[in-house]
Amino acid sequence: MITKMKVAVLLAAAAVPLGGALAQQAPPLSGTRLDVVATGEVSRVPDIARIGAGVITTAPTATAALEQNARQMNSVRAALKRAGIADRDIQTSAINLYPDYRHDERGGNPQLIGYRASNEVNVRFRDIANTGKILDALVAEGANQINGPALSIDEPEQALDEARTAALANARARADLYARAMGKTVGRILSVSEGGNMTPYPRPMAMRAEAADSATSQINPGEQTVSVTLSVSFELQ
């Protein structure tokens, strides 16, 4: 676990009132108020991947385009099932059918040459180590449209709690530092509020094909940073 902390400090005289709802709830001051804004960060390796996998087909008629698309998409779904992907992790995201035109270079009217059908599903992979092999199997079964992968932390709450603990500890450490510099001691905590920035941030991740005994798409999960910012008010005595 990597913990990083960023702190901004604002000193205010005890006579300065607190604003908004905090002013009504904060106990009376008998010393100096110290406001600390502290950020705690922790890093995690993503444990879930999301991709969009689909099939695009063309045919002279709309019916033929849809039928061909359905056959290929059934093969794609079967490949996902063989890879152990649960039904709850496969969700249809889009089905489209539209005419396909050839445009005359001389600026004439476009000519209808057929129809294009597309079908895409969103898929969650809980075994990132096998994501590359699954992608290759999808392509082999007829998937000709793949978007992603987007990597994330499936259940980030534990990481967020660690970031909260780190932010609060950092706020207290900074409060002690400023109190010593002022010849004071840190008393009670007057208030704690959590900022809205609690999103796991992805770090650069690459999907690449490596030349080995057989070409296989490799997924590099990298790391994601989970960040929590706290505003903490201390009373210095």
C-alpha positions as CSV (number, residue, x, y, z in Angstrom):
1,M,0.0,0.0,0.0
2,I,1.2,3.4,-0.9
3,T,0.0,6.2,1.2
4,K,0.3,9.8,0.0
5,M,-0.9,12.9,1.8
6,K,-1.4,16.5,0.9
7,V,-2.2,19.2,3.4
8,A,-3.3,22.7,3.2
9,V,-3.5,24.7,6.5
10,L,-5.5,27.7,7.4
11,L,-5.1,29.4,10.8
12,A,-8.0,31.5,12.1
13,A,-8.3,33.5,15.3
14,A,-10.7,32.2,17.9
15,A,-12.9,35.2,17.6
16,V,-13.7,34.5,13.9
17,P,-17.1,32.7,13.7
18,L,-17.6,29.5,11.7
19,G,-19.8,29.8,8.6
20,G,-22.9,28.0,7.6
21,A,-24.2,24.9,9.4
22,L,-20.9,24.4,11.2
23,A,-21.3,27.7,13.0
24,Q,-24.5,26.4,14.6
25,Q,-23.1,23.1,15.6
26,A,-19.5,23.9,16.7
27,P,-18.9,24.2,20.5
28,P,-17.7,27.6,21.8
29,L,-13.9,28.1,21.4
30,S,-11.6,28.7,24.3
31,G,-8.4,28.8,22.3
32,T,-7.3,29.1,18.7
33,R,-9.0,27.3,15.8
34,L,-6.9,25.5,13.3
35,D,-8.5,24.3,10.0
36,V,-6.6,21.5,8.2
37,V,-7.5,20.1,4.8
38,A,-5.8,16.7,4.4
39,T,-5.8,14.1,1.7
40,G,-5.1,10.4,2.1
41,E,-4.4,8.2,-0.8
42,V,-4.0,4.4,-1.2
43,S,-3.2,2.4,-4.3
44,R,-4.8,-0.9,-5.4
45,V,-4.4,-3.2,-8.3
46,P,-7.7,-3.3,-10.2
47,D,-9.6,-6.6,-9.9
48,I,-12.3,-6.2,-12.5
49,A,-12.3,-5.4,-16.2
50,R,-15.1,-4.1,-18.4
51,I,-15.2,-4.3,-22.2
52,G,-17.7,-3.8,-25.0
53,A,-17.7,-6.7,-27.5
54,G,-19.8,-6.7,-30.5
55,V,-20.4,-7.8,-34.1
56,I,-20.9,-5.7,-37.2
57,T,-22.3,-7.4,-40.3
58,T,-23.3,-6.2,-43.8
59,A,-25.7,-7.8,-46.3
60,P,-27.8,-6.8,-49.3
61,T,-31.0,-6.9,-47.2
62,A,-31.9,-5.8,-43.7
63,T,-33.2,-9.3,-42.9
64,A,-29.9,-11.0,-44.1
65,A,-27.8,-8.5,-42.1
66,L,-29.7,-9.2,-38.9
67,E,-29.7,-13.0,-39.4
68,Q,-25.9,-13.0,-40.0
69,N,-25.3,-10.8,-37.1
70,A,-27.4,-13.0,-34.8
71,R,-25.4,-16.1,-35.8
72,Q,-22.1,-14.4,-35.1
73,M,-23.3,-12.9,-31.9
74,N,-24.5,-16.3,-30.6
75,S,-21.0,-17.6,-31.2
76,V,-19.6,-14.7,-29.3
77,R,-21.9,-15.3,-26.3
78,A,-21.1,-19.0,-26.4
79,A,-17.4,-18.1,-26.2
80,L,-18.1,-15.9,-23.2
81,K,-19.9,-18.8,-21.5
82,R,-17.1,-21.2,-22.2
83,A,-14.7,-18.7,-20.6
84,G,-16.8,-18.9,-17.4
85,I,-18.4,-15.5,-17.7
86,A,-21.7,-15.5,-15.6
87,D,-25.0,-14.3,-17.2
88,R,-25.1,-11.4,-14.7
89,D,-21.8,-10.1,-16.2
90,I,-23.1,-10.0,-19.7
91,Q,-25.4,-7.1,-20.7
92,T,-26.7,-6.1,-24.1
93,S,-25.8,-2.4,-24.7
94,A,-26.9,-1.7,-28.3
95,I,-28.5,-3.3,-31.3
96,N,-28.5,-1.2,-34.5
97,L,-29.6,-1.6,-38.1
98,Y,-29.0,1.1,-40.7
99,P,-28.7,1.4,-44.5
100,D,-25.3,1.3,-46.1
101,Y,-24.7,3.8,-49.0
102,R,-22.1,4.2,-51.6
103,H,-21.3,7.8,-52.3
104,D,-20.6,9.0,-55.8
105,E,-17.3,10.8,-56.1
106,R,-18.8,13.1,-58.7
107,G,-21.4,14.3,-56.2
108,G,-24.4,12.4,-57.4
109,N,-27.1,10.8,-55.3
110,P,-25.8,8.1,-52.9
111,Q,-26.7,4.5,-53.9
112,L,-28.1,2.0,-51.4
113,I,-25.9,-1.0,-51.5
114,G,-27.2,-2.9,-48.4
115,Y,-27.7,-2.8,-44.7
116,R,-25.3,-2.8,-41.7
117,A,-26.3,-4.5,-38.4
118,S,-24.5,-4.2,-35.1
119,N,-24.9,-5.8,-31.7
120,E,-22.8,-5.1,-28.7
121,V,-22.6,-6.4,-25.1
122,N,-20.9,-5.0,-22.1
123,V,-18.9,-7.7,-20.3
124,R,-17.3,-7.8,-16.9
125,F,-14.2,-10.0,-16.4
126,R,-13.4,-10.9,-12.8
127,D,-10.3,-12.7,-13.7
128,I,-8.1,-10.0,-15.2
129,A,-5.2,-12.5,-15.8
130,N,-7.3,-14.3,-18.4
131,T,-8.8,-11.2,-20.0
132,G,-6.4,-11.2,-23.0
133,K,-7.1,-14.9,-23.8
134,I,-10.9,-14.2,-23.6
135,L,-10.5,-11.2,-26.0
136,D,-8.6,-13.4,-28.4
137,A,-11.3,-16.1,-28.2
138,L,-14.0,-13.5,-28.9
139,V,-12.3,-12.3,-32.0
140,A,-11.9,-15.9,-33.2
141,E,-15.6,-16.4,-32.8
142,G,-16.6,-13.4,-34.9
143,A,-16.4,-10.4,-32.6
144,N,-15.1,-7.5,-34.8
145,Q,-15.8,-4.6,-32.5
146,I,-14.1,-4.4,-29.1
147,N,-13.9,-1.3,-26.8
148,G,-11.9,-1.3,-23.6
149,P,-10.9,-2.7,-21.3
150,A,-11.8,-0.3,-18.5
151,L,-10.2,-1.5,-15.3
152,S,-11.6,-0.7,-11.8
153,I,-11.7,-1.8,-8.2
154,D,-14.8,-3.9,-7.7
155,E,-15.4,-3.1,-4.0
156,P,-13.4,0.1,-3.2
157,E,-14.9,0.7,0.3
158,Q,-12.1,-0.9,2.2
159,A,-9.5,1.1,0.3
160,L,-11.6,4.3,0.9
161,D,-11.7,3.6,4.6
162,E,-7.9,3.2,4.7
163,A,-7.7,6.6,2.8
164,R,-10.0,8.2,5.4
165,T,-7.8,6.9,8.2
166,A,-4.7,8.1,6.5
167,A,-6.2,11.6,5.9
168,L,-7.3,11.9,9.5
169,A,-3.9,10.8,10.9
170,N,-2.2,13.2,8.6
171,A,-4.5,16.1,9.7
172,R,-3.7,15.3,13.4
173,A,0.1,15.2,12.6
174,R,0.0,18.6,10.9
175,A,-2.1,20.0,13.7
176,D,0.6,18.8,16.2
177,L,3.3,20.4,14.1
178,Y,1.6,23.8,14.0
179,A,0.7,23.7,17.7
180,R,4.3,23.1,18.7
181,A,5.5,25.9,16.5
182,M,3.0,28.2,18.3
183,G,3.8,26.9,21.7
184,K,0.4,25.3,22.1
185,T,-1.1,21.8,22.3
186,V,-3.8,20.2,20.2
187,G,-7.1,19.9,22.1
188,R,-10.4,18.7,20.9
189,I,-11.6,18.2,17.3
190,L,-14.3,20.7,16.5
191,S,-15.5,19.3,13.2
192,V,-14.7,16.8,10.5
193,S,-16.2,16.9,7.0
194,E,-15.5,14.7,4.0
195,G,-15.0,16.2,0.6
196,G,-16.7,14.9,-2.6
197,N,-13.5,13.6,-4.2
198,M,-13.6,9.9,-3.3
199,T,-13.2,8.4,-6.8
200,P,-10.7,5.7,-7.6
201,Y,-8.4,7.2,-10.3
202,P,-7.0,4.9,-13.0
203,R,-3.4,5.1,-13.7
204,P,-2.2,4.4,-17.3
205,M,-2.9,0.9,-18.4
206,A,-2.1,-0.7,-21.8
207,M,-3.5,-3.5,-23.8
208,R,-0.9,-5.0,-26.1
209,A,-0.1,-8.0,-28.2
210,E,3.3,-9.7,-27.6
211,A,5.1,-11.9,-30.0
212,A,5.8,-15.2,-28.3
213,D,5.1,-18.8,-29.3
214,S,1.6,-17.5,-30.1
215,A,0.3,-14.0,-30.3
216,T,-1.9,-13.3,-27.2
217,S,-3.3,-10.0,-26.1
218,Q,-1.8,-9.0,-22.8
219,I,-3.5,-6.9,-20.1
220,N,-1.4,-4.8,-17.8
221,P,-3.6,-3.9,-14.8
222,G,-1.3,-1.3,-13.4
223,E,-2.6,0.5,-10.3
224,Q,-5.5,2.8,-9.3
225,T,-5.4,5.5,-6.6
226,V,-8.2,5.9,-4.2
227,S,-8.3,9.4,-2.6
228,V,-10.3,10.9,0.3
229,T,-10.1,14.6,1.4
230,L,-11.1,15.7,4.9
231,S,-11.5,19.1,6.4
232,V,-10.7,19.0,10.1
233,S,-11.0,21.8,12.6
234,F,-8.9,21.5,15.8
235,E,-8.9,23.7,18.9
236,L,-5.4,24.7,20.1
237,Q,-4.8,25.4,23.8
